Structure formats: structure tokens, C-alpha cells
């Protein structure tokens, strides 16, 4: 399950980056972004996730920060990659969940 979720997260981030950065960004970078982003999201969640409103916002900011660190274009592009990755992951996971392959979660993409 972890590997399928990580694969979906990696593909979603790569597609988001390809759409917004407009060049081939590579699978390794997308995989690293998914893993590091998931770790940053979880760490901030562990430390501050209990704080109403601010905790979840900081968790999301940490994830987008990892995308910003990995890809060119600044915070706006990173946020766009994040939104695109989320949409792709939700769509893929919804389809896989409908046929009973996975549950609707993805490692590396918050809320998916």
C-alpha cells in the first residue's frame, strides 16, 4: 500500500511540475519531493498539528515549501504544482479505490 501511494504521489507531483514548470523534471526529483514533503508535513503535524487552523496551514506550507525548494519558479509555482498534484492524486486514487485496488490515500500529497 505504501509503495502504491508513494507511486501515485510521485506521478502527481511530476505531472504538476511538468504542467507548471514546462519541462521534464524527472522521476527522481518527484520521488524525492514526495518523500521529503510527506516527512515535512508529518513532522510539522506532529509538532503543531494540534493548533486549530494554524497547525494545518503550517503543515501545508511545509509541503509547498519542499516543492518550492525542489522546483524553480517561486512560491506561486510551487502552490500551483501542489494544487495540480492534489487534483491528479485524488483522481487517480478515486479510480483505484472504485475498483478496490487501494484506499484513497497518497504518500507525498496531503489530503489525498
The first five atom37 places (N, CA, C, CB, O) and aatype in JSON, in Angstrom:
{
  "aatype": [20, 20, 20, 20, 20, 20, 20, 20, 20, 20, 20, 20, 20, 20, 20, 20, 20, 20, 20, 20, 20, 20, 20, 20, 20, 20, 20, 20, 20, 20, 20, 20, 20, 20, 20, 20, 20, 20, 20, 20, 20, 20, 20, 20, 20, 20, 20, 20, 20, 20, 20, 20, 20, 20, 20, 20, 20, 20, 20, 20, 20, 20, 20, 20, 20, 20, 20, 20, 20, 20, 20, 20, 20, 20, 20, 20, 20, 20, 20, 20, 20, 20, 20, 20, 20, 20, 20, 20, 20, 20, 20, 20, 20, 20, 20, 20, 20, 20, 20, 20, 20, 20, 20, 20, 20, 20, 20, 20, 20, 20, 20, 20],
  "atom_mask": [
    [1, 1, 1, 1, 1],
    [1, 1, 1, 1, 1],
    [1, 1, 1, 1, 1],
    [1, 1, 1, 1, 1],
    [1, 1, 1, 1, 1],
    [1, 1, 1, 1, 1],
    [1, 1, 1, 1, 1],
    [1, 1, 1, 1, 1],
    [1, 1, 1, 1, 1],
    [1, 1, 1, 1, 1],
    [1, 1, 1, 1, 1],
    [1, 1, 1, 1, 1],
    [1, 1, 1, 1, 1],
    [1, 1, 1, 1, 1],
    [1, 1, 1, 1, 1],
    [1, 1, 1, 1, 1],
    [1, 1, 1, 1, 1],
    [1, 1, 1, 1, 1],
    [1, 1, 1, 1, 1],
    [1, 1, 1, 1, 1],
    [1, 1, 1, 1, 1],
    [1, 1, 1, 1, 1],
    [1, 1, 1, 1, 1],
    [1, 1, 1, 1, 1],
    [1, 1, 1, 1, 1],
    [1, 1, 1, 1, 1],
    [1, 1, 1, 1, 1],
    [1, 1, 1, 1, 1],
    [1, 1, 1, 1, 1],
    [1, 1, 1, 1, 1],
    [1, 1, 1, 1, 1],
    [1, 1, 1, 1, 1],
    [1, 1, 1, 1, 1],
    [1, 1, 1, 1, 1],
    [1, 1, 1, 1, 1],
    [1, 1, 1, 1, 1],
    [1, 1, 1, 1, 1],
    [1, 1, 1, 1, 1],
    [1, 1, 1, 1, 1],
    [1, 1, 1, 1, 1],
    [1, 1, 1, 1, 1],
    [1, 1, 1, 1, 1],
    [1, 1, 1, 1, 1],
    [1, 1, 1, 1, 1],
    [1, 1, 1, 1, 1],
    [1, 1, 1, 1, 1],
    [1, 1, 1, 1, 1],
    [1, 1, 1, 1, 1],
    [1, 1, 1, 1, 1],
    [1, 1, 1, 1, 1],
    [1, 1, 1, 1, 1],
    [1, 1, 1, 1, 1],
    [1, 1, 1, 1, 1],
    [1, 1, 1, 1, 1],
    [1, 1, 1, 1, 1],
    [1, 1, 1, 1, 1],
    [1, 1, 1, 1, 1],
    [1, 1, 1, 1, 1],
    [1, 1, 1, 1, 1],
    [1, 1, 1, 1, 1],
    [1, 1, 1, 1, 1],
    [1, 1, 1, 1, 1],
    [1, 1, 1, 1, 1],
    [1, 1, 1, 1, 1],
    [1, 1, 1, 1, 1],
    [1, 1, 1, 1, 1],
    [1, 1, 1, 1, 1],
    [1, 1, 1, 1, 1],
    [1, 1, 1, 1, 1],
    [1, 1, 1, 1, 1],
    [1, 1, 1, 1, 1],
    [1, 1, 1, 1, 1],
    [1, 1, 1, 1, 1],
    [1, 1, 1, 1, 1],
    [1, 1, 1, 1, 1],
    [1, 1, 1, 1, 1],
    [1, 1, 1, 1, 1],
    [1, 1, 1, 1, 1],
    [1, 1, 1, 1, 1],
    [1, 1, 1, 1, 1],
    [1, 1, 1, 1, 1],
    [1, 1, 1, 1, 1],
    [1, 1, 1, 1, 1],
    [1, 1, 1, 1, 1],
    [1, 1, 1, 1, 1],
    [1, 1, 1, 1, 1],
    [1, 1, 1, 1, 1],
    [1, 1, 1, 1, 1],
    [1, 1, 1, 1, 1],
    [1, 1, 1, 1, 1],
    [1, 1, 1, 1, 1],
    [1, 1, 1, 1, 1],
    [1, 1, 1, 1, 1],
    [1, 1, 1, 1, 1],
    [1, 1, 1, 1, 1],
    [1, 1, 1, 1, 1],
    [1, 1, 1, 1, 1],
    [1, 1, 1, 1, 1],
    [1, 1, 1, 1, 1],
    [1, 1, 1, 1, 1],
    [1, 1, 1, 1, 1],
    [1, 1, 1, 1, 1],
    [1, 1, 1, 1, 1],
    [1, 1, 1, 1, 1],
    [1, 1, 1, 1, 1],
    [1, 1, 1, 1, 1],
    [1, 1, 1, 1, 1],
    [1, 1, 1, 1, 1],
    [1, 1, 1, 1, 1],
    [1, 1, 1, 1, 1],
    [1, 1, 1, 1, 1],
    [1, 1, 1, 1, 1]
  ],
  "atom_positions": [
    [[0.83, -1.2, 0.0], [0.0, 0.0, 0.0], [0.86, 1.25, 0.0], [-0.94, 0.0, 1.21], [0.58, 2.21, -0.72]],
    [[1.93, 1.24, 0.81], [2.82, 2.38, 0.87], [3.44, 2.67, -0.49], [3.92, 2.15, 1.91], [3.51, 3.82, -0.91]],
    [[3.89, 1.62, -1.17], [4.53, 1.81, -2.47], [3.55, 2.34, -3.52], [5.14, 0.5, -2.95], [3.91, 3.2, -4.32]],
    [[2.33, 1.83, -3.52], [1.33, 2.33, -4.47], [1.02, 3.79, -4.18], [0.03, 1.48, -4.4], [0.92, 4.61, -5.1]],
    [[0.86, 4.13, -2.9], [0.58, 5.51, -2.52], [1.74, 6.42, -2.89], [0.29, 5.6, -1.02], [1.53, 7.53, -3.38]],
    [[2.96, 5.97, -2.64], [4.14, 6.76, -3.0], [4.24, 6.94, -4.51], [5.41, 6.11, -2.46], [4.59, 8.02, -4.98]],
    [[3.93, 5.9, -5.26], [3.95, 5.99, -6.72], [2.93, 7.01, -7.21], [3.67, 4.61, -7.34], [3.23, 7.82, -8.09]],
    [[1.73, 6.97, -6.65], [0.7, 7.94, -7.05], [1.14, 9.35, -6.69], [-0.66, 7.62, -6.37], [0.99, 10.27, -7.5]],
    [[1.7, 9.55, -5.49], [2.19, 10.86, -5.08], [3.3, 11.36, -5.99], [2.67, 10.82, -3.66], [3.34, 12.54, -6.34]],
    [[4.21, 10.47, -6.35], [5.32, 10.83, -7.24], [4.81, 11.24, -8.62], [6.3, 9.66, -7.37], [5.22, 12.27, -9.16]],
    [[3.92, 10.44, -9.18], [3.36, 10.75, -10.51], [2.59, 12.06, -10.46], [2.44, 9.59, -10.99], [2.69, 12.88, -11.38]],
    [[1.82, 12.27, -9.41], [1.03, 13.5, -9.29], [1.92, 14.73, -9.22], [0.12, 13.44, -8.06], [1.65, 15.73, -9.88]],
    [[2.98, 14.67, -8.42], [3.9, 15.8, -8.32], [4.63, 16.02, -9.64], [4.91, 15.58, -7.19], [4.82, 17.16, -10.07]],
    [[5.05, 14.93, -10.28], [5.75, 15.08, -11.57], [4.85, 15.72, -12.62], [6.24, 13.72, -12.06], [5.29, 16.61, -13.35]],
    [[3.6, 15.29, -12.7], [2.68, 15.88, -13.67], [2.42, 17.35, -13.35], [1.36, 15.1, -13.69], [2.38, 18.19, -14.25]],
    [[2.24, 17.65, -12.07], [2.05, 19.05, -11.68], [3.24, 19.9, -12.06], [1.8, 19.15, -10.19], [3.07, 21.02, -12.55]],
    [[4.44, 19.38, -11.84], [5.65, 20.13, -12.18], [5.79, 20.27, -13.7], [6.89, 19.43, -11.6], [6.18, 21.33, -14.18]],
    [[5.48, 19.22, -14.44], [5.58, 19.3, -15.9], [4.63, 20.35, -16.46], [5.29, 17.94, -16.54], [4.98, 21.08, -17.38]],
    [[3.44, 20.42, -15.91], [2.44, 21.38, -16.4], [2.9, 22.8, -16.09], [1.06, 21.1, -15.76], [2.79, 23.68, -16.95]],
    [[3.4, 23.05, -14.9], [3.7, 24.42, -14.49], [5.13, 24.86, -14.76], [3.43, 24.56, -13.04], [5.37, 26.04, -15.02]],
    [[6.09, 23.94, -14.72], [7.48, 24.31, -15.0], [7.76, 24.22, -16.49], [8.46, 23.41, -14.21], [8.69, 24.84, -16.99]],
    [[6.95, 23.44, -17.19], [7.01, 23.32, -18.66], [8.32, 22.72, -19.14], [6.81, 24.68, -19.29], [8.88, 23.16, -20.14]],
    [[8.8, 21.71, -18.43], [9.94, 20.92, -18.9], [9.95, 19.61, -18.13], [11.28, 21.69, -18.71], [9.3, 19.48, -17.1]],
    [[10.7, 18.65, -18.65], [10.78, 17.35, -17.99], [11.57, 17.51, -16.71], [11.43, 16.28, -18.92], [12.74, 17.9, -16.74]],
    [[10.95, 17.22, -15.59], [11.6, 17.43, -14.3], [12.15, 16.15, -13.7], [10.62, 18.05, -13.34], [12.91, 16.2, -12.73]],
    [[11.8, 15.02, -14.25], [12.37, 13.75, -13.81], [11.62, 13.08, -12.68], [13.76, 13.95, -13.41], [11.01, 13.73, -11.83]],
    [[11.69, 11.75, -12.7], [11.02, 10.96, -11.68], [11.75, 11.01, -10.34], [10.9, 9.53, -12.14], [11.1, 10.99, -9.3]],
    [[13.08, 11.07, -10.36], [13.83, 11.1, -9.1], [13.51, 12.33, -8.28], [15.33, 11.04, -9.37], [13.32, 12.25, -7.07]],
    [[13.43, 13.47, -8.93], [13.1, 14.7, -8.22], [11.69, 14.64, -7.66], [13.25, 15.92, -9.15], [11.44, 15.07, -6.54]],
    [[10.75, 14.1, -8.44], [9.37, 13.97, -7.96], [9.29, 12.99, -6.79], [8.45, 13.51, -9.1], [8.55, 13.23, -5.83]],
    [[10.04, 11.9, -6.86], [10.06, 10.93, -5.77], [10.64, 11.56, -4.51], [10.87, 9.68, -6.16], [10.09, 11.41, -3.42]],
    [[11.77, 12.26, -4.66], [12.39, 12.93, -3.51], [11.44, 13.97, -2.92], [13.72, 13.59, -3.91], [11.34, 14.1, -1.7]],
    [[10.76, 14.7, -3.79], [9.81, 15.72, -3.33], [8.67, 15.08, -2.56], [9.27, 16.53, -4.51], [8.25, 15.58, -1.52]],
    [[8.16, 13.97, -3.07], [7.06, 13.27, -2.39], [7.5, 12.76, -1.02], [6.55, 12.09, -3.25], [6.78, 12.93, -0.04]],
    [[8.67, 12.15, -0.95], [9.15, 11.62, 0.33], [9.47, 12.72, 1.34], [10.39, 10.76, 0.1], [9.03, 12.67, 2.48]],
    [[10.24, 13.71, 0.91], [10.63, 14.79, 1.81], [9.41, 15.62, 2.19], [11.71, 15.68, 1.17], [9.27, 16.05, 3.34]],
    [[8.53, 15.86, 1.22], [7.31, 16.61, 1.5], [6.42, 15.91, 2.51], [6.55, 16.85, 0.23], [5.85, 16.55, 3.39]],
    [[6.29, 14.59, 2.38], [5.48, 13.82, 3.33], [6.11, 13.86, 4.72], [5.33, 12.36, 2.86], [5.4, 13.97, 5.72]],
    [[7.44, 13.77, 4.78], [8.13, 13.83, 6.07], [7.96, 15.21, 6.72], [9.62, 13.51, 5.9], [7.7, 15.3, 7.92]],
    [[8.11, 16.27, 5.93], [7.95, 17.63, 6.46], [6.52, 17.85, 6.93], [8.33, 18.69, 5.4], [6.3, 18.44, 7.99]],
    [[5.56, 17.4, 6.16], [4.14, 17.52, 6.51], [3.86, 16.79, 7.83], [3.24, 16.95, 5.37], [3.18, 17.33, 8.71]],
    [[4.39, 15.57, 7.95], [4.17, 14.78, 9.16], [4.87, 15.39, 10.37], [4.65, 13.35, 8.95], [4.3, 15.41, 11.46]],
    [[6.09, 15.88, 10.19], [6.83, 16.48, 11.29], [6.14, 17.73, 11.82], [8.25, 16.81, 10.85], [5.96, 17.89, 13.03]],
    [[5.76, 18.62, 10.93], [5.05, 19.83, 11.35], [3.71, 19.44, 11.98], [4.83, 20.8, 10.15], [3.27, 20.07, 12.94]],
    [[3.06, 18.43, 11.44], [1.8, 17.95, 12.01], [1.99, 17.41, 13.42], [1.2, 16.88, 11.13], [1.16, 17.64, 14.3]],
    [[3.09, 16.69, 13.62], [3.38, 16.15, 14.94], [3.65, 17.27, 15.95], [4.6, 15.2, 14.87], [3.19, 17.21, 17.09]],
    [[4.39, 18.29, 15.51], [4.76, 19.39, 16.41], [3.65, 20.41, 16.6], [5.99, 20.08, 15.89], [3.44, 20.89, 17.71]],
    [[2.94, 20.74, 15.51], [1.99, 21.85, 15.57], [0.59, 21.52, 15.05], [2.53, 22.99, 14.8], [-0.27, 22.39, 15.02]],
    [[0.36, 20.3, 14.63], [-0.91, 19.93, 14.05], [-2.09, 20.09, 14.99], [-0.86, 18.53, 13.59], [-3.23, 20.21, 14.53]],
    [[-1.84, 20.1, 16.26], [-2.91, 20.24, 17.26], [-3.43, 21.67, 17.37], [-2.41, 19.78, 18.61], [-4.5, 21.89, 17.93]],
    [[-2.68, 22.65, 16.85], [-3.1, 24.06, 16.94], [-4.21, 24.3, 15.92], [-1.88, 25.03, 16.69], [-3.99, 24.12, 14.72]],
    [[-5.39, 24.69, 16.38], [-6.5, 24.89, 15.44], [-6.15, 25.91, 14.35], [-7.74, 25.36, 16.2], [-5.54, 26.94, 14.63]],
    [[-6.53, 25.63, 13.15], [-6.36, 26.43, 11.94], [-4.89, 26.63, 11.59], [-7.04, 27.78, 12.11], [-4.48, 26.32, 10.47]],
    [[-4.09, 27.14, 12.51], [-2.68, 27.43, 12.23], [-1.88, 26.16, 11.96], [-2.05, 28.19, 13.39], [-1.05, 26.14, 11.05]],
    [[-2.12, 25.11, 12.73], [-1.39, 23.85, 12.56], [-1.53, 23.28, 11.16], [-1.86, 22.83, 13.57], [-0.52, 23.05, 10.49]],
    [[-2.76, 23.05, 10.69], [-2.91, 22.53, 9.33], [-2.36, 23.46, 8.25], [-4.36, 22.26, 9.05], [-1.83, 22.99, 7.24]],
    [[-2.48, 24.76, 8.45], [-1.91, 25.71, 7.48], [-0.39, 25.61, 7.44], [-2.33, 27.15, 7.82], [0.2, 25.66, 6.36]],
    [[0.25, 25.48, 8.58], [1.7, 25.33, 8.63], [2.15, 24.0, 8.03], [2.21, 25.44, 10.06], [3.21, 23.92, 7.4]],
    [[1.34, 22.96, 8.21], [1.64, 21.67, 7.59], [1.63, 21.79, 6.07], [0.63, 20.59, 8.05], [2.54, 21.31, 5.39]],
    [[0.61, 22.44, 5.54], [0.5, 22.64, 4.11], [1.62, 23.54, 3.6], [-0.86, 23.25, 3.75], [2.18, 23.3, 2.53]],
    [[1.96, 24.56, 4.35], [3.05, 25.46, 3.98], [4.39, 24.72, 3.94], [3.14, 26.64, 4.98], [5.22, 24.98, 3.06]],
    [[4.6, 23.8, 4.86], [5.82, 22.99, 4.86], [5.9, 22.15, 3.59], [5.89, 22.09, 6.11], [6.96, 22.05, 2.97]],
    [[4.78, 21.53, 3.2], [4.75, 20.71, 1.99], [5.02, 21.54, 0.75], [3.4, 19.99, 1.87], [5.82, 21.16, -0.11]],
    [[4.35, 22.69, 0.64], [4.58, 23.57, -0.5], [6.01, 24.11, -0.48], [3.56, 24.74, -0.5], [6.6, 24.34, -1.53]],
    [[6.56, 24.32, 0.72], [7.96, 24.76, 0.84], [8.94, 23.75, 0.26], [8.29, 25.01, 2.29], [9.92, 24.13, -0.37]],
    [[8.67, 22.48, 0.47], [9.52, 21.44, -0.12], [9.41, 21.48, -1.65], [9.12, 20.03, 0.41], [10.42, 21.36, -2.34]],
    [[8.21, 21.65, -2.16], [8.04, 21.77, -3.62], [8.79, 22.99, -4.12], [6.53, 21.85, -3.99], [9.46, 22.93, -5.15]],
    [[8.69, 24.11, -3.42], [9.39, 25.34, -3.8], [10.9, 25.12, -3.81], [9.04, 26.48, -2.84], [11.59, 25.65, -4.67]],
    [[11.4, 24.36, -2.86], [12.84, 24.07, -2.76], [13.3, 23.19, -3.93], [13.16, 23.38, -1.43], [14.42, 23.34, -4.41]],
    [[12.43, 22.28, -4.37], [12.81, 21.32, -5.41], [12.63, 21.83, -6.84], [12.03, 20.08, -5.23], [13.31, 21.35, -7.75]],
    [[11.74, 22.78, -7.03], [11.41, 23.2, -8.4], [11.57, 24.71, -8.55], [9.99, 22.78, -8.77], [11.35, 25.46, -7.6]],
    [[11.95, 25.17, -9.75], [12.09, 26.6, -9.98], [10.73, 27.28, -10.12], [12.93, 26.85, -11.23], [9.72, 26.64, -10.41]],
    [[10.73, 28.59, -9.91], [9.51, 29.36, -10.18], [8.93, 30.08, -9.0], [8.49, 28.48, -10.73], [8.03, 30.9, -9.18]],
    [[9.39, 29.83, -7.8], [8.89, 30.54, -6.64], [7.68, 29.89, -5.99], [8.54, 31.93, -7.04], [7.25, 28.8, -6.36]],
    [[7.14, 30.61, -4.99], [6.05, 30.09, -4.17], [4.75, 29.92, -4.96], [5.82, 31.0, -3.0], [4.0, 28.97, -4.72]],
    [[4.48, 30.82, -5.89], [3.26, 30.7, -6.69], [3.27, 29.45, -7.54], [3.09, 31.92, -7.57], [2.27, 28.74, -7.63]],
    [[4.41, 29.18, -8.17], [4.54, 27.96, -8.98], [4.46, 26.73, -8.1], [5.87, 27.97, -9.76], [3.82, 25.74, -8.47]],
    [[5.1, 26.79, -6.94], [5.06, 25.65, -6.02], [3.62, 25.37, -5.57], [5.95, 25.91, -4.79], [3.21, 24.21, -5.5]],
    [[2.87, 26.41, -5.26], [1.47, 26.23, -4.87], [0.67, 25.64, -6.03], [0.85, 27.58, -4.42], [-0.18, 24.77, -5.82]],
    [[0.93, 26.11, -7.24], [0.25, 25.55, -8.42], [0.58, 24.09, -8.65], [0.62, 26.35, -9.66], [-0.3, 23.29, -8.98]],
    [[1.86, 23.73, -8.46], [2.26, 22.33, -8.57], [1.53, 21.51, -7.51], [3.8, 22.18, -8.42], [1.07, 20.4, -7.78]],
    [[1.44, 22.06, -6.31], [0.74, 21.36, -5.23], [-0.72, 21.13, -5.53], [0.88, 22.13, -3.95], [-1.23, 20.04, -5.32]],
    [[-1.39, 22.14, -6.02], [-2.82, 22.0, -6.36], [-3.0, 20.99, -7.48], [-3.42, 23.38, -6.76], [-3.89, 20.14, -7.42]],
    [[-2.17, 21.09, -8.51], [-2.26, 20.14, -9.62], [-1.98, 18.73, -9.15], [-1.29, 20.54, -10.73], [-2.68, 17.79, -9.54]],
    [[-0.95, 18.57, -8.32], [-0.61, 17.24, -7.79], [-1.76, 16.68, -6.97], [0.67, 17.31, -6.93], [-2.07, 15.5, -7.05]],
    [[-2.39, 17.53, -6.17], [-3.51, 17.08, -5.36], [-4.67, 16.61, -6.24], [-3.98, 18.21, -4.43], [-5.25, 15.56, -5.98]],
    [[-4.99, 17.38, -7.26], [-6.08, 17.01, -8.17], [-5.79, 15.7, -8.88], [-6.32, 18.12, -9.19], [-6.67, 14.84, -9.0]],
    [[-4.56, 15.53, -9.36], [-4.18, 14.3, -10.04], [-4.26, 13.12, -9.07], [-2.75, 14.41, -10.64], [-4.82, 12.07, -9.41]],
    [[-3.71, 13.28, -7.87], [-3.71, 12.19, -6.9], [-5.13, 11.8, -6.5], [-2.92, 12.58, -5.66], [-5.45, 10.61, -6.41]],
    [[-5.98, 12.77, -6.27], [-7.37, 12.48, -5.91], [-8.06, 11.72, -7.03], [-8.14, 13.77, -5.59], [-8.77, 10.74, -6.78]],
    [[-7.86, 12.16, -8.26], [-8.49, 11.48, -9.39], [-8.0, 10.05, -9.56], [-8.22, 12.25, -10.66], [-8.8, 9.14, -9.75]],
    [[-6.69, 9.85, -9.5], [-6.14, 8.5, -9.66], [-6.58, 7.6, -8.51], [-4.59, 8.55, -9.73], [-7.01, 6.47, -8.74]],
    [[-6.48, 8.1, -7.29], [-6.86, 7.28, -6.14], [-8.36, 6.98, -6.11], [-6.46, 7.99, -4.85], [-8.78, 5.89, -5.7]],
    [[-9.16, 7.92, -6.55], [-10.6, 7.66, -6.63], [-10.87, 6.51, -7.59], [-11.36, 8.93, -7.09], [-11.64, 5.6, -7.29]],
    [[-10.22, 6.56, -8.75], [-10.4, 5.49, -9.73], [-9.91, 4.15, -9.2], [-9.66, 5.83, -11.0], [-10.59, 3.14, -9.38]],
    [[-8.75, 4.12, -8.55], [-8.22, 2.87, -8.0], [-9.09, 2.36, -6.84], [-6.78, 3.07, -7.52], [-9.26, 1.15, -6.69]],
    [[-9.62, 3.26, -6.03], [-10.49, 2.86, -4.92], [-11.81, 2.29, -5.44], [-10.76, 4.05, -3.99], [-12.38, 1.4, -4.81]],
    [[-12.29, 2.79, -6.56], [-13.56, 2.3, -7.12], [-13.46, 0.85, -7.56], [-13.98, 3.17, -8.29], [-14.45, 0.12, -7.52]],
    [[-12.27, 0.44, -7.99], [-12.1, -0.95, -8.41], [-11.49, -1.81, -7.3], [-11.21, -1.01, -9.66], [-11.17, -2.97, -7.51]],
    [[-11.34, -1.23, -6.11], [-10.9, -1.98, -4.94], [-9.41, -2.26, -4.86], [-11.6, -3.25, -4.91], [-9.0, -3.17, -4.15]],
    [[-8.6, -1.49, -5.56], [-7.15, -1.73, -5.53], [-6.51, -1.08, -4.31], [-6.5, -1.19, -6.81], [-5.67, -1.7, -3.65]],
    [[-6.89, 0.15, -3.99], [-6.3, 0.87, -2.85], [-7.38, 1.65, -2.12], [-5.17, 1.84, -3.32], [-8.51, 1.8, -2.59]],
    [[-6.98, 2.14, -0.94], [-7.83, 3.12, -0.26], [-7.41, 4.49, -0.78], [-7.7, 3.03, 1.31], [-6.35, 4.61, -1.39]],
    [[-8.21, 5.5, -0.56], [-7.97, 6.82, -1.12], [-6.98, 7.62, -0.28], [-9.29, 7.58, -1.25], [-7.38, 8.55, 0.42]],
    [[-5.67, 7.26, -0.34], [-4.62, 7.99, 0.32], [-3.38, 7.96, -0.57], [-4.32, 7.4, 1.72], [-3.17, 7.0, -1.31]],
    [[-2.56, 9.02, -0.49], [-1.31, 9.04, -1.24], [-0.21, 9.59, -0.37], [-1.46, 9.86, -2.53], [-0.38, 10.61, 0.29]],
    [[0.93, 8.92, -0.36], [2.08, 9.41, 0.37], [2.71, 10.52, -0.46], [3.11, 8.27, 0.66], [2.98, 10.33, -1.65]],
    [[2.94, 11.65, 0.14], [3.58, 12.76, -0.55], [2.63, 13.82, -1.03], [4.35, 12.25, -1.69], [3.06, 14.86, -1.52]],
    [[1.33, 13.59, -0.91], [0.34, 14.57, -1.32], [-0.66, 14.71, -0.18], [-0.37, 14.15, -2.66], [-1.47, 13.81, 0.03]],
    [[-0.61, 15.82, 0.55], [-1.51, 15.98, 1.7], [-2.99, 15.94, 1.31], [-1.21, 17.3, 2.4], [-3.4, 16.5, 0.3]],
    [[-3.75, 15.27, 2.13], [-5.19, 15.23, 1.93], [-5.66, 14.36, 0.78], [-5.68, 16.61, 1.71], [-6.85, 14.32, 0.47]],
    [[-4.74, 13.66, 0.14], [-5.12, 12.79, -0.98], [-5.01, 11.35, -0.57], [-4.27, 13.06, -2.21], [-5.29, 10.46, -1.38]]
  ]
}
